[in-house]
């Protein structure tokens, strides 16, 4: 399919600001080996709220967790455009 787009999303990223920059740098360096894969700017962190949502059958955007909601909204905007 010539119209198929391949994206790579960094997920389960640390929320620790001291470690986050280096973790992202290593992620991007690794993906330089795959030039046909478009790396997304969005990053999804490893947060308890994602596990809670799976157990509760809810979506992250339905929660009061502003950080997690912002991550998902940024991802959706990046892939599908503003919604």
C-alpha positions as CSV (number, residue, x, y, z in Angstrom):
1,X,0.0,0.0,0.0
2,X,1.8,3.1,-1.2
3,X,-0.4,5.3,1.0
4,X,0.5,3.5,4.2
5,X,2.3,5.7,6.8
6,X,4.4,4.2,9.5
7,X,4.8,6.1,12.8
8,X,6.8,5.3,15.9
9,X,5.7,6.4,19.3
10,X,7.8,6.4,22.4
11,X,5.6,4.9,25.1
12,X,6.3,3.8,28.7
13,X,8.6,6.8,29.0
14,X,9.8,7.9,32.4
15,X,8.1,10.8,34.1
16,X,11.4,11.6,35.9
17,X,12.6,14.9,34.4
18,X,16.2,14.1,35.2
19,X,16.1,10.9,33.2
20,X,13.6,11.9,30.5
21,X,16.0,13.9,28.2
22,X,18.6,11.1,27.9
23,X,15.9,8.4,27.5
24,X,14.4,10.4,24.6
25,X,17.9,11.0,23.1
26,X,18.7,7.3,23.1
27,X,15.3,6.5,21.6
28,X,15.8,8.9,18.7
29,X,19.4,7.7,18.1
30,X,18.2,4.1,17.8
31,X,15.5,5.1,15.3
32,X,18.0,6.8,13.1
33,X,18.7,3.3,11.8
34,X,15.2,3.2,10.3
35,X,14.9,6.2,8.1
36,X,11.5,5.1,6.6
37,X,9.8,5.3,10.0
38,X,8.5,8.7,11.0
39,X,9.1,9.3,14.7
40,X,6.3,11.2,16.5
41,X,7.0,14.1,18.7
42,X,4.4,12.7,21.1
43,X,5.6,10.8,24.1
44,X,3.4,8.6,26.3
45,X,4.7,8.2,29.9
46,X,4.4,5.2,32.1
47,X,1.5,6.3,34.3
48,X,-0.8,4.4,36.7
49,X,-3.8,6.2,35.2
50,X,-3.5,4.2,32.0
51,X,-3.7,0.9,33.9
52,X,-6.6,2.2,35.9
53,X,-8.5,3.1,32.8
54,X,-8.1,-0.4,31.3
55,X,-9.5,-1.9,34.5
56,X,-12.4,0.6,34.6
57,X,-13.2,0.5,30.9
58,X,-12.7,4.2,30.5
59,X,-10.6,6.4,28.4
60,X,-7.8,8.6,29.7
61,X,-9.5,11.7,28.3
62,X,-12.4,10.9,30.7
63,X,-10.2,11.2,33.7
64,X,-9.0,14.2,35.7
65,X,-5.3,13.4,35.0
66,X,-4.3,16.5,33.0
67,X,-0.8,15.2,32.2
68,X,-2.1,11.9,30.7
69,X,-5.0,13.7,28.9
70,X,-2.5,16.1,27.4
71,X,-0.3,13.2,26.2
72,X,-3.2,11.5,24.4
73,X,-4.5,14.8,22.9
74,X,-1.1,15.7,21.6
75,X,-0.8,12.2,20.0
76,X,-4.3,12.5,18.4
77,X,-3.5,15.9,17.0
78,X,-0.2,14.8,15.6
79,X,-1.6,11.8,13.8
80,X,-5.1,12.9,12.9
81,X,-4.9,16.7,13.1
82,X,-6.9,18.9,15.5
83,X,-10.1,17.3,16.8
